[in-house]
Amino acid sequence: MNKKEIAEIKKQFSERHCSISKICGCYVDGEKNIKTTFKQAFLSLDTEEMFKYFELFRKSLSGSIGKNLNTLDFPTDTESEGGTQHFLLKLRDSGLNDDSLLQEYYDRIIANYDYVGNYLILVIHDTYDIPGHTSDGLVLDDASENVYEYILTSICPVNLSKPGLSYDAGENIFVNRIRDWVVEMPENAILFPAFHDRMADIHSVLYYAKDENEPRQAFMDEILHCEIPLSSATQKDTFVSVIEDTIGESCDLELMKNIHEHITQMNEESKEAGEILTFEKEEIKQLLMDAGAEDALFASYDETFEAIADPHAKVYASNIMNTRSFQVKTPSVVIKVDPGRTDLIEKKTIDGRECLVIALDGEVEVNGVRIS
């Protein structure tokens, strides 16, 4: 899912656009015991309570794509009877009205969710009547083209509020505040099915992780059985290792400037097309070749890549390079340059020393002071 698709679903979590039919919850303590469960029509909630839930749901679809939010494809075998995709599809199609299915879902999460402390499992069912679009992109609220039926699962920590003082209006004094259990923003969430091209894609799911470095492998494997994406830090390290191990000593400033320029341009083109720029093994190879790396360097590229990462590993452009800034770093100096003006930096040998030369273009300031 891209930003526009995620934003369209998040927009439904408001009083004006809400069409959520049902909300279900399961409160679990630190010993994995179910303390209570509930189920009710969402629109029967009072307005204040409804808005607090909206905040939780919107947070479940927040963060950066490729970091906190990842669209995962189900393996084919999960779509047969007993598979994880097949189970989620049954749960969605039940409209959360099948108590045995819902209880089984809770049990699966509790058995595999590794969390120290209390938490609340929230599950909602919604049927979004997708409005039509005119040829120039205008929304036609009364012209439905399709329906997107989905369930959203949010797992939220429940912790004691902080101790402190509060004002007792009746007694007109300040007293010790009574601590109570508070539902916090979700740690993880699952949107099934994914929303692709403004319609349901039952072959994929959107997964949210507040901490991208905590993918909760057992949970994802048992609940989704999808391939776990690389963290953004691992994607960056993978990309850097592939360049260093493939190009070696032939990697110079000019090559890196070209790589940065190519990624920046490709990323802009992807944004205009409403797509997310990613690279896999062959696409990284093509990127390096287009940037000027010699063909001879790629004789053992496949072996080099697969020694570093899975041959099907995918990296997001946003994770491997900052397209808004070009950075050159030495042990003592860090230089950041507008990506459109990398021509201002050169590497030269001066008096026998390797130097970075920066062409002065316009006014120069040091610590905010203009200098000559």
C-alpha positions as CSV (number, residue, x, y, z in Angstrom):
1,M,0.0,0.0,0.0
2,N,1.2,3.5,-0.7
3,K,0.7,6.7,1.2
4,K,-2.4,7.7,-0.7
5,E,-4.1,4.4,-0.1
6,I,-3.3,4.4,3.6
7,A,-4.5,8.0,3.9
8,E,-7.8,7.1,2.3
9,I,-8.4,4.4,4.9
10,K,-7.3,6.6,7.8
11,K,-9.8,9.2,6.7
12,Q,-12.6,6.7,7.6
13,F,-11.6,7.0,11.3
14,S,-13.6,10.2,11.8
15,E,-17.2,10.9,12.9
16,R,-18.1,12.2,9.5
17,H,-16.9,9.3,7.4
18,C,-17.1,6.4,9.9
19,S,-18.8,3.2,8.8
20,I,-17.3,0.8,11.3
21,S,-20.0,-1.9,12.1
22,K,-18.5,-3.6,15.1
23,I,-15.7,-3.3,17.6
24,C,-14.5,-6.3,19.7
25,G,-11.9,-6.3,22.5
26,C,-9.9,-8.8,24.6
27,Y,-8.0,-7.5,27.7
28,V,-5.0,-9.7,28.6
29,D,-2.8,-9.5,31.7
30,G,0.9,-10.1,32.0
31,E,0.4,-13.8,32.7
32,K,-1.5,-14.2,29.4
33,N,-4.8,-14.6,31.2
34,I,-8.0,-13.1,29.6
35,K,-9.4,-10.6,32.1
36,T,-12.5,-9.6,30.0
37,T,-13.8,-9.5,26.4
38,F,-16.4,-7.2,24.8
39,K,-18.3,-6.8,21.5
40,Q,-20.7,-4.0,20.4
41,A,-21.9,-1.9,17.6
42,F,-19.3,0.8,17.1
43,L,-21.8,3.5,16.3
44,S,-23.6,2.9,19.6
45,L,-20.6,4.3,21.5
46,D,-20.8,7.8,22.9
47,T,-19.0,10.5,20.9
48,E,-16.1,11.0,23.3
49,E,-15.3,7.3,23.5
50,M,-15.6,7.0,19.8
51,F,-13.0,9.7,19.2
52,K,-10.5,8.0,21.5
53,Y,-10.8,4.8,19.5
54,F,-10.4,6.8,16.3
55,E,-7.0,8.0,17.6
56,L,-5.9,4.4,18.3
57,F,-7.0,3.2,14.8
58,R,-5.3,6.1,13.0
59,K,-2.1,5.4,14.9
60,S,-2.3,1.8,13.7
61,L,-1.8,3.0,10.2
62,S,0.9,5.6,10.9
63,G,4.6,5.9,10.4
64,S,6.9,5.4,7.5
65,I,6.3,2.9,4.7
66,G,9.1,0.4,4.7
67,K,9.8,1.1,8.4
68,N,6.8,1.0,10.6
69,L,4.3,0.0,7.8
70,N,4.9,-3.0,5.5
71,T,2.7,-4.6,2.9
72,L,3.2,-8.4,3.1
73,D,2.2,-11.0,0.6
74,F,0.7,-14.3,1.8
75,P,2.5,-17.5,0.6
76,T,0.2,-19.5,-1.6
77,D,-0.1,-22.4,1.0
78,T,-1.7,-20.0,3.5
79,E,-4.7,-19.6,1.3
80,S,-5.9,-23.2,1.6
81,E,-8.0,-24.6,4.4
82,G,-6.3,-24.1,7.8
83,G,-3.9,-21.5,6.5
84,T,-3.4,-18.1,8.1
85,Q,-4.8,-16.1,5.2
86,H,-7.8,-18.5,4.9
87,F,-8.5,-18.0,8.6
88,L,-8.3,-14.2,8.4
89,L,-10.6,-14.3,5.4
90,K,-13.2,-16.3,7.3
91,L,-13.0,-13.9,10.3
92,R,-13.5,-10.9,8.0
93,D,-16.4,-12.6,6.1
94,S,-18.1,-13.4,9.5
95,G,-18.4,-9.7,10.2
96,L,-16.9,-10.6,13.7
97,N,-20.3,-12.3,14.5
98,D,-18.8,-15.8,14.9
99,D,-17.8,-16.0,18.6
100,S,-15.8,-19.2,18.2
101,L,-13.7,-17.7,15.3
102,L,-13.1,-14.6,17.3
103,Q,-12.1,-16.5,20.4
104,E,-9.7,-18.6,18.3
105,Y,-8.2,-15.4,16.9
106,Y,-7.6,-14.1,20.4
107,D,-6.1,-17.4,21.6
108,R,-3.7,-17.4,18.6
109,I,-2.5,-13.8,19.4
110,I,-2.1,-14.5,23.1
111,A,-0.2,-17.7,22.6
112,N,2.3,-16.0,20.2
113,Y,2.5,-12.3,21.3
114,D,5.6,-11.8,23.4
115,Y,4.9,-8.9,25.6
116,V,5.7,-8.2,29.3
117,G,2.6,-6.5,30.8
118,N,-1.1,-6.1,30.1
119,Y,-2.5,-5.3,26.7
120,L,-5.8,-4.9,24.9
121,I,-6.5,-6.6,21.6
122,L,-9.0,-4.5,19.5
123,V,-10.6,-5.8,16.4
124,I,-13.0,-3.8,14.2
125,H,-15.0,-4.7,11.1
126,D,-15.8,-2.1,8.5
127,T,-17.4,-2.0,5.0
128,Y,-16.1,1.0,3.2
129,D,-18.3,2.1,0.2
130,I,-15.5,3.3,-2.0
131,P,-16.5,6.6,-3.8
132,G,-15.9,6.9,-7.5
133,H,-13.5,9.3,-9.1
134,T,-13.9,11.6,-12.1
135,S,-11.3,11.4,-15.0
136,D,-9.5,14.4,-13.4
137,G,-9.3,12.8,-9.9
138,L,-12.2,14.5,-8.2
139,V,-14.1,12.4,-5.6
140,L,-17.8,11.6,-6.3
141,D,-19.2,10.7,-2.8
142,D,-22.5,9.4,-4.2
143,A,-21.0,7.3,-7.0
144,S,-19.8,4.0,-5.5
145,E,-17.6,1.9,-7.6
146,N,-16.6,-0.9,-5.2
147,V,-16.7,-2.0,-1.6
148,Y,-13.7,-2.6,0.7
149,E,-14.6,-4.9,3.5
150,Y,-11.8,-5.3,6.1
151,I,-10.8,-6.0,9.7
152,L,-8.2,-4.0,11.6
153,T,-6.5,-5.5,14.6
154,S,-4.7,-3.2,17.0
155,I,-2.6,-4.5,20.0
156,C,-2.3,-1.7,22.7
157,P,-0.4,-1.8,25.9
158,V,-2.4,-1.1,29.1
159,N,-0.3,0.6,31.8
160,L,-0.9,2.3,35.1
161,S,-1.2,6.1,34.8
162,K,1.7,8.1,36.3
163,P,1.5,9.1,40.0
164,G,1.0,12.7,40.7
165,L,-1.3,15.4,42.3
166,S,-4.7,16.3,41.1
167,Y,-7.3,19.0,42.0
168,D,-10.4,17.9,43.9
169,A,-13.0,20.5,42.9
170,G,-15.4,19.4,45.6
171,E,-13.0,19.8,48.5
172,N,-11.1,22.7,46.7
173,I,-7.8,21.0,47.5
174,F,-5.0,19.1,45.8
175,V,-4.8,15.4,46.5
176,N,-2.9,12.4,45.5
177,R,-4.1,11.3,42.1
178,I,-5.7,7.9,41.9
179,R,-3.8,5.7,39.5
180,D,-5.8,3.7,36.9
181,W,-5.1,1.5,33.9
182,V,-4.8,3.5,30.7
183,V,-4.9,2.1,27.1
184,E,-1.8,3.4,25.2
185,M,-1.1,3.8,21.5
186,P,-0.8,0.4,19.6
187,E,2.5,-1.5,19.5
188,N,1.4,-3.6,16.5
189,A,-1.5,-3.7,14.1
190,I,-2.8,-5.8,11.2
191,L,-5.0,-4.5,8.4
192,F,-6.6,-7.3,6.3
193,P,-6.9,-7.4,3.5
194,A,-4.6,-4.7,2.1
195,F,-6.1,-1.8,0.1
196,H,-4.5,-1.8,-3.4
197,D,-5.6,0.2,-6.4
198,R,-8.6,1.3,-4.3
199,M,-9.9,-2.2,-3.8
200,A,-9.4,-5.2,-1.5
201,D,-6.3,-7.4,-2.1
202,I,-7.0,-10.6,-0.1
203,H,-3.5,-11.9,-1.0
204,S,-1.7,-9.3,1.1
205,V,-1.9,-7.6,4.5
206,L,-0.6,-4.3,5.9
207,Y,1.5,-4.8,9.1
208,Y,2.3,-2.0,11.6
209,A,5.1,-2.1,14.1
210,K,5.7,0.8,16.4
211,D,9.3,-0.4,16.9
212,E,10.5,-1.6,13.5
213,N,13.4,-3.4,15.1
214,E,11.0,-5.6,17.1
215,P,9.1,-7.5,14.3
216,R,7.8,-10.2,16.8
217,Q,8.8,-13.1,14.6
218,A,6.7,-15.8,16.4
219,F,3.7,-13.6,16.3
220,M,4.0,-12.8,12.6
221,D,4.7,-16.4,11.7
222,E,1.8,-17.8,13.5
223,I,-0.8,-15.1,12.8
224,L,0.3,-14.1,9.3
225,H,3.0,-16.7,8.1
226,C,4.4,-14.0,5.9
227,E,8.1,-13.3,5.2
228,I,9.4,-10.8,7.7
229,P,10.8,-7.6,6.1
230,L,14.3,-6.3,6.8
231,S,14.5,-3.5,9.3
232,S,15.4,-0.1,7.8
233,A,18.9,-0.3,9.4
234,T,19.4,-3.8,7.9
235,Q,18.3,-2.5,4.5
236,K,20.8,0.3,4.7
237,D,23.6,-2.1,5.8
238,T,22.7,-4.5,3.1
239,F,22.9,-1.8,0.4
240,V,26.2,-0.5,1.7
241,S,27.7,-4.0,1.9
242,V,26.7,-4.8,-1.7
243,I,28.3,-1.7,-3.0
244,E,31.5,-2.1,-1.0
245,D,31.9,-5.8,-1.7
246,T,31.0,-5.5,-5.4
247,I,32.8,-2.2,-6.4
248,G,35.6,-2.4,-3.9
249,E,38.4,0.1,-4.4
250,S,36.8,1.3,-7.6
251,C,34.1,3.0,-5.5
252,D,34.9,6.7,-5.6
253,L,33.2,10.1,-5.0
254,E,32.0,10.4,-8.6
255,L,30.3,7.0,-8.5
256,M,28.5,7.8,-5.3
257,K,27.4,11.1,-6.6
258,N,25.9,9.3,-9.7
259,I,24.2,6.7,-7.5
260,H,22.6,9.4,-5.4
261,E,21.5,11.3,-8.5
262,H,20.0,8.2,-10.0
263,I,18.1,7.2,-6.9
264,T,16.8,10.8,-6.4
265,Q,15.5,11.0,-9.9
266,M,13.9,7.5,-9.8
267,N,12.3,8.4,-6.4
268,E,10.7,11.5,-7.8
269,E,9.4,9.6,-10.8
270,S,7.9,7.0,-8.4
271,K,6.2,9.7,-6.3
272,E,4.6,11.2,-9.3
273,A,3.3,7.8,-10.3
274,G,2.0,7.2,-6.8
275,E,4.4,4.3,-6.3
276,I,7.0,3.4,-3.7
277,L,10.6,2.9,-5.0
278,T,12.2,-0.3,-4.0
279,F,15.2,-2.3,-5.2
280,E,15.8,-6.0,-5.3
281,K,19.0,-7.8,-6.3
282,E,18.9,-7.2,-10.1
283,E,17.7,-3.7,-9.7
284,I,20.6,-2.8,-7.4
285,K,23.0,-4.3,-10.0
286,Q,21.4,-2.2,-12.8
287,L,21.6,0.9,-10.6
288,L,25.3,0.5,-10.0
289,M,25.9,-0.2,-13.7
290,D,23.9,2.9,-14.7
291,A,25.9,5.0,-12.2
292,G,29.1,4.0,-14.1
293,A,30.5,0.9,-12.4
294,E,32.4,-1.3,-14.9
295,D,30.9,-4.5,-16.1
296,A,33.9,-6.6,-15.1
297,L,33.1,-5.9,-11.4
298,F,29.9,-7.9,-11.7
299,A,31.4,-11.3,-12.6
300,S,30.5,-12.8,-9.2
301,Y,27.7,-10.3,-8.3
302,D,25.1,-13.0,-7.5
303,E,27.4,-14.9,-5.1
304,T,28.4,-11.6,-3.5
305,F,24.8,-10.5,-3.0
306,E,23.6,-13.8,-1.7
307,A,26.4,-14.0,0.8
308,I,25.1,-10.7,2.3
309,A,21.3,-11.1,2.0
310,D,18.5,-13.3,0.9
311,P,18.4,-13.4,-2.9
312,H,14.8,-12.0,-2.8
313,A,15.5,-9.3,-0.2
314,K,13.9,-5.9,-1.0
315,V,15.1,-2.5,0.1
316,Y,13.2,0.8,0.1
317,A,14.9,3.8,-1.4
318,S,13.8,5.9,1.6
319,N,15.8,3.5,3.9
320,I,19.0,3.2,1.9
321,M,19.6,6.9,1.0
322,N,18.5,10.4,2.1
323,T,17.5,11.9,-1.2
324,R,17.1,15.4,0.4
325,S,20.8,15.6,1.3
326,F,24.2,14.4,0.0
327,Q,26.6,13.7,2.8
328,V,30.4,13.2,2.9
329,K,31.9,12.0,6.2
330,T,35.4,11.8,7.5
331,P,36.5,11.0,11.1
332,S,36.6,14.7,11.9
333,V,34.4,16.4,9.3
334,V,30.8,16.0,8.0
335,I,29.8,17.8,4.9
336,K,26.1,18.0,3.8
337,V,25.3,19.3,0.3
338,D,22.1,20.1,-1.6
339,P,21.6,16.9,-3.7
340,G,21.2,19.1,-6.8
341,R,24.6,20.7,-6.3
342,T,27.0,17.7,-5.8
343,D,29.1,19.3,-8.5
344,L,30.4,21.7,-5.9
345,I,32.4,18.9,-4.3
346,E,35.5,17.4,-5.8
347,K,38.3,15.1,-4.6
348,K,41.8,16.4,-5.5
349,T,45.4,15.8,-4.5
350,I,47.0,19.0,-3.2
351,D,50.6,19.2,-2.1
352,G,50.6,15.4,-1.9
353,R,47.5,15.1,0.3
354,E,44.0,13.8,-0.7
355,C,41.6,16.7,-0.2
356,L,37.9,17.4,-0.6
357,V,37.5,20.7,-2.5
358,I,34.3,22.7,-2.1
359,A,33.6,25.4,-4.6
360,L,32.3,28.5,-2.8
361,D,29.0,29.5,-4.4
362,G,27.5,32.8,-3.1
363,E,27.7,34.0,0.5
364,V,29.6,31.9,3.1
365,E,28.6,31.8,6.8
366,V,30.6,30.4,9.8
367,N,28.5,29.9,12.9
368,G,25.9,32.3,11.4
369,V,28.4,35.0,10.6
370,R,29.1,36.0,7.0
371,I,32.8,35.9,6.1
372,S,34.7,37.1,3.1
